[in-house]
Amino acid sequence: MDGIRSMIAWTTGQVASPRPNRAGNLPSFYFFLPSSRCAPLRLCVFASILLFFSITAAVAQPAAPAPPARVAAENHPWDDGTRIDVRIGLSPDDAPDAPLQYIIRRAGEPAGLYEEIGFVESDEKDHARGRIEFVAEKSERNEPYWFRVAARRPGGTESAFVQTAQPAFARRAWFDGLRFWSAVILVVVCGAIVGCIFAARHGLPLRIRRIAGLEVVEEAVGRATETGRACLFVPGIQDMNEIQTIAGLTVLSRVAEVTAEYGSRIEVPTARSLVMTAGRETVQSAFLAAGRPDAYNEDDVYYVTDEQFGYVAYLSGWMVREKPAACFYMGAFYAESLILAETGNSIGAIQVAGTAEPSQLPFFVAACDYTLIGEEFFAASAYLSGDPDQLGTLKGQDVGKVIVAVLLVVGCGLATLAAVGDAAWAGEAVEYLREVVLK
């Protein structure tokens, strides 16, 4: 800075010679200037240097493009009231071989603080129709918004902005168009469920594939009856708000009914008090349905503890002491699954397990005789009861699975065509499927 001040003072004739900077050195170009006090010459040299740098800066930075032709904003139709459409007339300097970017800014007042919310770049379709569109997301419902748009060359300067004349409001429509395909799939699946229930009620046989883990219930209880030992039923370690616990109690109803018919004993230790209450009601109803209400003992369904490993420690000890002939594990299980399954395997019990926890299924498969995997566990109620409404619901849900499978196959096929065959239409179809149908 000292060198620049010395140069200005020397050029205007305030000093006889340039002053050195703090390092004691003079700028290199001072050696080419005369040492006389010719102020006009010095002024011309200084002006030439300024002109040179000005021209260099002007050449290095291209001129700003012309602003957009027009800007208009209005509510986006058929949405949930969070989007506004911004329509931008292309700048006169926008050409197909040199497209421009359009910077969109938004504010809540005409002269307020405008924040940048995005930009778009024109393409061939935009040039064909003479405008480009931008959707302003995350807008507040029924709030006024003003928009300013400026054109910009890639890596260059922006033009003057063009502002909307009137505010735009985001308003919620009675139907969100983005959910159209969700509505179609919902109607198809619900229609299939209602149709299957109607068909089952009118005697149409609905075939369900055989589930070995449920077919073996009578065999396991029969073995317990023959050996004079009890059956153990574990309904998981979660409370009644867990759907797996409810599915487990459904299986418990069937096991308890067979136990009552065969005159065997069933032991149901629980880890939650509400599960104990629901389990007692389930077992009592099963004994009543089997015609053996006198054989029901509510002390066979009892509460142990909420502590996970305290509960499994009790179960392991009881299994080693009592050696049940059949063990049923139906519900939500976590780290205790392998401990239970290995203990039951060591005493030679027939073991049937069912859970929807993918991380625990390998342990049950390895140590148990039969395992209900995922959906088989939830289909147990319809499978065991044979109720037309439940069977129809189960079959109707298969329609939804078919739809998912078809979408997967079609999507994978289109993505393969887009990647291997370089088909632009396939890429657009995949984008539509992902962003519109499945979003």
Backbone torsions as a table, in degrees:
resi	resn	phi	psi	omega
1	MET	NA	-36.5	178.6
2	ASP	-63.3	-37.5	-179.9
3	GLY	-66.3	-37.9	179.5
4	ILE	-67.7	-42.9	177.6
5	ARG	-61.6	-40.0	179.7
6	SER	-63.8	-39.2	-179.5
7	MET	-64.4	-43.2	179.8
8	ILE	-64.9	-44.0	179.9
9	ALA	-63.8	-39.5	-178.9
10	TRP	-70.8	-36.0	-179.4
11	THR	-66.5	-38.5	-178.5
12	THR	-85.0	1.7	176.4
13	GLY	85.2	12.3	179.6
14	GLN	-74.7	-26.2	176.5
15	VAL	-131.2	160.9	-176.2
16	ALA	-78.9	-30.0	-177.5
17	SER	-150.6	156.7	179.9
18	PRO	-63.9	145.6	178.5
19	ARG	-89.5	143.4	177.0
20	PRO	-70.4	156.9	176.2
21	ASN	-78.8	-172.9	-176.1
22	ARG	-64.5	-26.2	178.5
23	ALA	-81.0	-3.9	179.5
24	GLY	85.6	11.6	-178.0
25	ASN	-112.2	154.1	176.1
26	LEU	-102.0	148.9	174.3
27	PRO	-56.9	145.3	-171.7
28	SER	-63.8	-31.9	-175.4
29	PHE	-77.0	-8.6	178.0
30	TYR	-66.3	-24.6	-176.8
31	PHE	-71.7	-14.9	-179.8
32	PHE	-94.3	-0.3	-179.8
33	LEU	-97.7	146.8	177.0
34	PRO	-66.9	151.5	-177.7
35	SER	-87.7	1.3	179.5
36	SER	-77.1	172.5	-179.5
37	ARG	-96.1	41.4	-179.7
38	CYS	-81.9	89.7	-176.3
39	ALA	-61.8	-42.2	179.6
40	PRO	-60.8	-39.4	179.6
41	LEU	-65.9	-42.0	178.5
42	ARG	-62.9	-39.9	179.3
43	LEU	-64.0	-39.5	177.9
44	CYS	-64.7	-41.3	179.1
45	VAL	-63.4	-43.6	-179.6
46	PHE	-64.7	-40.5	178.1
47	ALA	-65.5	-36.7	179.0
48	SER	-65.0	-40.3	179.3
49	ILE	-64.3	-44.1	178.3
50	LEU	-62.6	-40.8	179.2
51	LEU	-64.6	-38.4	179.2
52	PHE	-62.2	-47.3	-179.5
53	PHE	-68.3	-33.7	178.0
54	SER	-65.7	-43.8	179.0
55	ILE	-65.8	-40.5	179.0
56	THR	-61.5	-43.1	179.0
57	ALA	-65.5	-37.8	179.9
58	ALA	-67.6	-38.3	179.4
59	VAL	-71.0	-39.1	-177.7
60	ALA	-68.3	-33.4	-177.5
61	GLN	-110.0	113.8	-177.4
62	PRO	-65.3	158.9	-179.3
63	ALA	-67.7	149.1	179.6
64	ALA	-68.0	142.3	179.1
65	PRO	-72.7	169.7	175.8
66	ALA	-69.6	148.8	-178.6
67	PRO	-68.6	166.9	176.7
68	PRO	-59.5	153.2	-177.7
69	ALA	-67.8	-39.5	-178.2
70	ARG	-162.9	161.2	177.7
71	VAL	-141.1	130.1	177.2
72	ALA	-138.8	148.2	-179.9
73	ALA	-136.3	142.4	178.0
74	GLU	-153.9	166.2	-178.0
75	ASN	-62.5	139.2	176.7
76	HIS	-76.0	125.4	-176.7
77	PRO	-75.2	153.5	173.8
78	TRP	55.5	54.2	177.0
79	ASP	-138.6	-174.2	-177.3
80	ASP	-92.6	13.1	176.8
81	GLY	84.8	30.0	179.2
82	THR	-125.2	8.9	-176.1
83	ARG	-131.8	147.6	177.3
84	ILE	-132.1	134.0	178.3
85	ASP	-87.4	128.9	176.8
86	VAL	-113.8	117.3	-179.6
87	ARG	-105.4	126.7	-171.8
88	ILE	-120.8	123.5	172.5
89	GLY	-74.9	134.4	-175.3
90	LEU	-64.1	146.7	176.9
91	SER	-68.6	147.3	176.1
92	PRO	-59.1	-24.1	179.8
93	ASP	-87.2	-1.1	-179.5
94	ASP	-81.7	123.6	-178.9
95	ALA	-130.4	154.9	179.8
96	PRO	-59.5	-34.7	-179.1
97	ASP	-85.8	-10.3	177.5
98	ALA	-140.9	72.7	-176.3
99	PRO	-69.1	152.7	178.8
100	LEU	-107.4	159.4	171.8
101	GLN	-100.1	146.5	179.9
102	TYR	-119.5	118.7	-177.5
103	ILE	-92.2	124.0	-177.4
104	ILE	-107.4	129.2	176.8
105	ARG	-124.6	151.8	-173.9
106	ARG	-136.0	145.7	177.5
107	ALA	-147.6	160.5	179.4
108	GLY	-90.0	-5.5	178.6
109	GLU	-136.9	153.1	-178.0
110	PRO	-58.2	-39.4	-179.7
111	ALA	-111.4	25.8	-177.6
112	GLY	-82.6	-167.2	179.7
113	LEU	-85.4	115.4	-177.4
114	TYR	-91.7	127.7	176.7
115	GLU	-108.2	143.4	179.7
116	GLU	-75.1	128.5	-179.0
117	ILE	-114.3	-1.5	177.6
118	GLY	153.4	-179.9	176.7
119	PHE	-149.7	157.5	177.6
120	VAL	-133.8	154.4	178.4
121	GLU	-121.1	134.0	-175.4
122	SER	-70.6	152.3	176.1
123	ASP	-132.9	-168.9	-175.4
124	GLU	-64.1	-39.8	179.5
125	LYS	-63.9	-38.0	179.3
126	ASP	-66.6	-39.0	178.8
127	HIS	-68.3	-31.5	179.6
128	ALA	-66.8	-36.5	-179.4
129	ARG	-99.3	-6.1	173.7
130	GLY	79.9	12.1	179.6
131	ARG	-153.2	165.6	177.5
132	ILE	-132.8	148.1	-175.3
133	GLU	-120.3	148.2	178.9
134	PHE	-139.7	138.0	179.9
135	VAL	-105.5	115.8	178.5
136	ALA	-82.9	109.6	-178.3
137	GLU	-84.7	170.3	173.6
138	LYS	54.8	45.3	176.0
139	SER	-92.8	146.4	177.4
140	GLU	-78.6	138.8	-178.9
141	ARG	-66.3	138.0	173.5
142	ASN	60.8	22.3	176.0
143	GLU	-105.9	139.6	-179.3
144	PRO	-75.2	142.3	177.7
145	TYR	-135.6	134.7	171.4
146	TRP	-109.9	148.6	-176.2
147	PHE	-127.2	142.3	172.3
148	ARG	-122.7	136.0	-178.5
149	VAL	-129.9	133.5	176.8
150	ALA	-127.1	145.1	176.9
151	ALA	-90.1	148.9	-178.3
152	ARG	-148.9	135.1	171.5
153	ARG	-76.0	146.1	178.8
154	PRO	-56.3	117.2	-178.8
155	GLY	78.6	7.1	-177.8
156	GLY	-111.1	-158.3	-177.4
157	THR	-93.9	160.2	179.6
158	GLU	-89.8	154.2	174.4
159	SER	-83.7	179.3	171.1
160	ALA	-66.3	149.4	-176.9
161	PHE	-85.6	156.7	173.6
162	VAL	-119.9	130.0	-173.1
163	GLN	-110.6	148.7	176.3
164	THR	-68.1	144.4	-177.9
165	ALA	-79.9	-31.8	-177.7
166	GLN	-124.3	151.3	178.1
167	PRO	-72.6	153.9	176.3
168	ALA	-112.2	145.8	-178.9
169	PHE	-122.1	137.9	174.8
170	ALA	-92.0	118.9	-177.0
171	ARG	-124.5	141.6	-178.1
172	ARG	-77.7	133.0	175.5
173	ALA	-88.6	165.8	-178.7
174	TRP	-71.7	-17.6	177.1
175	PHE	-142.3	131.7	178.9
176	ASP	-84.2	114.9	-177.3
177	GLY	-62.7	-26.2	178.8
178	LEU	-67.9	-16.8	-179.9
179	ARG	-100.1	16.1	-177.8
180	PHE	-61.9	-49.2	-177.6
181	TRP	-68.7	-31.9	175.0
182	SER	-63.7	-39.0	177.9
183	ALA	-66.0	-39.9	179.4
184	VAL	-62.8	-47.5	-179.6
185	ILE	-63.8	-39.5	178.7
186	LEU	-61.9	-44.3	-180.0
187	VAL	-64.5	-41.4	-179.2
188	VAL	-64.5	-47.1	-177.8
189	VAL	-66.5	-46.8	179.4
190	CYS	-63.5	-38.7	176.9
191	GLY	-63.5	-38.9	178.1
192	ALA	-65.6	-40.3	179.5
193	ILE	-64.6	-46.6	179.9
194	VAL	-63.2	-40.9	179.4
195	GLY	-64.3	-41.2	179.2
196	CYS	-68.3	-37.4	176.9
197	ILE	-64.3	-42.9	178.8
198	PHE	-61.4	-42.0	180.0
199	ALA	-67.0	-40.5	-179.9
200	ALA	-66.0	-36.9	178.9
201	ARG	-66.5	-26.4	-178.8
202	HIS	-97.6	19.0	170.7
203	GLY	90.1	3.4	178.2
204	LEU	-71.3	122.2	-178.1
205	PRO	-69.5	130.2	177.6
206	LEU	-111.1	114.4	-174.8
207	ARG	-81.2	132.0	174.3
208	ILE	-123.5	131.7	-176.3
209	ARG	-63.7	153.9	-176.8
210	ARG	-69.2	134.0	175.7
211	ILE	-112.0	108.5	-172.3
212	ALA	-61.0	-36.8	-177.5
213	GLY	-64.7	-25.3	178.0
214	LEU	-91.7	-27.3	178.0
215	GLU	-69.9	-24.0	-174.2
216	VAL	-87.4	1.5	-177.7
217	VAL	-58.8	-47.4	-178.6
218	GLU	-63.9	-38.6	179.3
219	GLU	-64.4	-43.4	-178.2
220	ALA	-66.6	-43.4	179.5
221	VAL	-68.2	-36.5	177.0
222	GLY	-63.0	-38.9	176.9
223	ARG	-64.0	-42.0	177.9
224	ALA	-61.4	-37.3	179.2
225	THR	-67.1	-41.3	-179.1
226	GLU	-65.2	-38.7	-177.8
227	THR	-86.2	-9.2	179.9
228	GLY	73.7	21.2	178.3
229	ARG	-109.6	167.6	-174.3
230	ALA	-85.8	168.8	171.1
231	CYS	-107.3	136.5	178.2
232	LEU	-106.1	129.2	176.4
233	PHE	-123.7	121.7	-179.5
234	VAL	-112.4	112.4	-177.2
235	PRO	-87.8	32.5	179.3
236	GLY	82.9	-176.4	-177.4
237	ILE	-116.5	8.6	-180.0
238	GLN	-100.3	167.8	-176.8
239	ASP	-85.6	-173.3	-175.6
240	MET	-72.9	-11.7	176.2
241	ASN	-79.6	-1.7	177.6
242	GLU	-95.9	125.2	-175.9
243	ILE	-63.3	-28.2	179.0
244	GLN	-67.6	-33.5	177.2
245	THR	-65.6	-41.2	178.7
246	ILE	-64.1	-42.2	177.5
247	ALA	-63.6	-36.2	178.1
248	GLY	-65.2	-39.1	177.9
249	LEU	-66.8	-27.9	175.2
250	THR	-64.5	-43.4	176.7
251	VAL	-67.2	-35.9	178.1
252	LEU	-58.4	-37.2	179.6
253	SER	-59.7	-43.5	179.6
254	ARG	-68.6	-44.2	-179.6
255	VAL	-62.9	-41.9	-179.9
256	ALA	-66.4	-36.9	178.7
257	GLU	-64.6	-44.2	177.8
258	VAL	-65.6	-38.1	178.0
259	THR	-62.0	-41.7	178.5
260	ALA	-65.4	-40.3	179.7
261	GLU	-64.1	-37.9	-176.6
262	TYR	-87.9	-6.6	179.5
263	GLY	73.4	28.0	179.1
264	SER	-97.1	179.4	-179.9
265	ARG	-115.2	140.6	179.7
266	ILE	-119.8	135.0	179.7
267	GLU	-113.3	125.5	-177.4
268	VAL	-128.5	84.1	173.4
269	PRO	-79.6	138.1	-176.3
270	THR	-122.7	159.3	179.2
271	ALA	-105.0	0.4	179.3
272	ARG	-138.2	141.6	-177.2
273	SER	-67.1	-38.4	179.0
274	LEU	-66.3	-36.5	177.1
275	VAL	-65.1	-36.7	176.5
276	MET	-60.8	-45.8	-179.6
277	THR	-62.7	-46.2	179.5
278	ALA	-65.7	-37.6	179.1
279	GLY	-64.4	-39.2	178.2
280	ARG	-64.1	-42.5	178.2
281	GLU	-63.9	-39.4	-179.2
282	THR	-65.7	-47.1	-178.1
283	VAL	-67.1	-40.9	179.0
284	GLN	-61.6	-43.4	178.7
285	SER	-64.4	-36.4	179.5
286	ALA	-66.9	-42.4	178.4
287	PHE	-65.7	-36.0	178.4
288	LEU	-67.7	-40.4	178.7
289	ALA	-65.9	-30.8	179.1
290	ALA	-81.8	-3.2	-179.6
291	GLY	79.2	20.6	-179.9
292	ARG	-127.2	54.3	-178.2
293	PRO	-65.2	-26.1	-179.4
294	ASP	-71.7	-21.6	-178.6
295	ALA	-83.2	-7.1	-177.9
296	TYR	-75.4	133.8	177.0
297	ASN	-129.2	112.4	-175.5
298	GLU	-66.6	-18.2	178.3
299	ASP	-72.6	-12.1	176.2
300	ASP	-74.9	-15.8	175.2
301	VAL	-114.2	110.9	-171.2
302	TYR	-143.7	164.7	-179.2
303	TYR	-98.0	138.4	-179.8
304	VAL	-106.7	-72.5	-179.7
305	THR	-167.5	154.8	175.5
306	ASP	-80.2	-16.7	-178.0
307	GLU	-70.2	126.1	-172.9
308	GLN	-57.5	-56.8	-174.2
309	PHE	-82.1	-19.9	169.6
310	GLY	-66.2	-39.3	178.2
311	TYR	-64.9	-47.1	-177.9
312	VAL	-70.9	-29.0	176.0
313	ALA	-65.7	-41.5	177.1
314	TYR	-62.2	-46.4	-178.4
315	LEU	-61.2	-42.8	-179.3
316	SER	-63.0	-43.5	178.4
317	GLY	-64.3	-42.6	179.2
318	TRP	-63.7	-40.5	-179.5
319	MET	-65.3	-39.0	179.9
320	VAL	-68.6	-36.7	-178.2
321	ARG	-77.0	-48.3	-172.7
322	GLU	-88.5	-23.8	179.6
323	LYS	51.0	67.4	177.9
324	PRO	-63.2	149.0	-179.1
325	ALA	-81.7	-24.7	-179.2
326	ALA	-139.8	133.9	179.1
327	CYS	-123.6	129.1	178.5
328	PHE	-118.3	123.8	177.2
329	TYR	-116.2	104.0	-175.1
330	MET	-131.2	106.1	179.3
331	GLY	156.1	-155.9	-179.9
332	ALA	-93.7	121.6	-179.3
333	PHE	-127.5	153.7	179.9
334	TYR	-131.6	-122.1	-172.5
335	ALA	-66.8	-19.1	-177.0
336	GLU	-81.2	-6.1	-173.6
337	SER	-60.9	-46.5	-177.7
338	LEU	-68.3	-33.9	178.4
339	ILE	-62.7	-46.0	-180.0
340	LEU	-65.2	-47.2	-175.9
341	ALA	-65.1	-40.7	179.6
342	GLU	-69.0	-37.0	177.3
343	THR	-64.3	-45.1	178.0
344	GLY	-64.2	-35.8	178.2
345	ASN	-67.4	-34.9	-177.6
346	SER	-69.9	-25.4	-179.9
347	ILE	-95.2	1.7	175.9
348	GLY	78.2	24.8	-179.6
349	ALA	-82.8	150.6	168.9
350	ILE	-74.2	125.9	-174.3
351	GLN	-120.3	131.5	176.2
352	VAL	-126.6	123.6	-176.9
353	ALA	-123.0	153.4	176.0
354	GLY	-153.9	128.4	179.0
355	THR	-158.6	160.1	176.1
356	ALA	-108.1	13.1	177.4
357	GLU	-88.5	108.4	-175.5
358	PRO	-60.5	-32.8	-177.0
359	SER	-72.0	-18.3	-178.4
360	GLN	-101.2	-14.1	-179.5
361	LEU	-59.4	-40.9	179.5
362	PRO	-58.4	-36.5	-179.8
363	PHE	-67.8	-41.7	178.3
364	PHE	-67.5	-40.2	179.5
365	VAL	-62.6	-38.0	-176.7
366	ALA	-74.2	-34.5	-171.2
367	ALA	-109.0	-12.6	-177.1
368	CYS	-105.5	160.8	178.8
369	ASP	-77.4	-38.3	-179.3
370	TYR	-137.9	143.0	-178.8
371	THR	-137.1	128.8	172.8
372	LEU	-89.0	117.0	-173.2
373	ILE	-98.5	118.7	171.8
374	GLY	55.9	-108.8	-172.0
375	GLU	-70.0	-25.5	175.2
376	GLU	-57.4	-35.1	-180.0
377	PHE	-64.7	-42.9	-178.6
378	PHE	-77.0	-21.9	178.5
379	ALA	-83.9	-1.6	-175.6
380	ALA	-62.0	-37.8	-177.4
381	SER	-60.5	-49.2	179.3
382	ALA	-67.8	-35.9	-178.3
383	TYR	-65.5	-42.9	-175.2
384	LEU	-81.1	-36.4	-174.7
385	SER	-83.3	-34.6	-175.5
386	GLY	70.6	15.6	-179.7
387	ASP	-66.2	131.5	-177.5
388	PRO	-59.1	-39.7	-179.9
389	ASP	-64.3	-42.8	179.9
390	GLN	-70.2	-38.6	177.7
391	LEU	-65.0	-41.6	178.4
392	GLY	-64.6	-39.2	176.9
393	THR	-63.5	-42.4	-179.5
394	LEU	-64.2	-43.4	179.6
395	LYS	-70.4	-36.1	178.6
396	GLY	-64.7	-33.9	178.0
397	GLN	-66.5	-23.7	177.6
398	ASP	-63.1	-27.3	177.2
399	VAL	-64.0	-41.3	175.9
400	GLY	-61.6	-37.5	177.8
401	LYS	-66.4	-38.0	177.3
402	VAL	-63.3	-40.9	178.3
403	ILE	-61.7	-44.9	178.4
404	VAL	-61.5	-43.1	179.6
405	ALA	-63.4	-42.1	179.0
406	VAL	-63.4	-42.9	178.9
407	LEU	-63.2	-38.3	177.8
408	LEU	-63.9	-46.2	-178.8
409	VAL	-64.8	-45.8	-179.5
410	VAL	-63.9	-43.8	179.3
411	GLY	-62.5	-43.7	179.1
412	CYS	-64.3	-40.2	178.8
413	GLY	-64.3	-43.8	179.0
414	LEU	-66.0	-40.4	178.5
415	ALA	-64.0	-36.6	177.2
416	THR	-66.0	-43.2	177.3
417	LEU	-62.3	-40.6	-179.4
418	ALA	-66.3	-35.1	-177.3
419	ALA	-83.7	-40.7	-175.4
420	VAL	-91.4	-47.6	-176.1
421	GLY	-86.4	-3.2	-179.8
422	ASP	54.4	44.2	179.1
423	ALA	-94.0	115.3	-177.5
424	ALA	-65.9	-37.7	-179.1
425	TRP	-64.3	-33.8	178.6
426	ALA	-67.2	-40.5	176.9
427	GLY	-62.9	-40.2	177.7
428	GLU	-65.8	-36.9	178.7
429	ALA	-66.3	-40.0	177.3
430	VAL	-64.2	-41.7	178.6
431	GLU	-62.8	-41.7	178.4
432	TYR	-65.4	-40.7	-179.7
433	LEU	-65.1	-40.2	-177.1
434	ARG	-77.6	-43.0	-172.8
435	GLU	-89.5	-21.3	-175.9
436	VAL	-113.1	-53.0	-174.5
437	VAL	-72.6	-45.5	-173.0
438	LEU	-98.1	-9.0	-175.5
439	LYS	-74.3	NA	NA
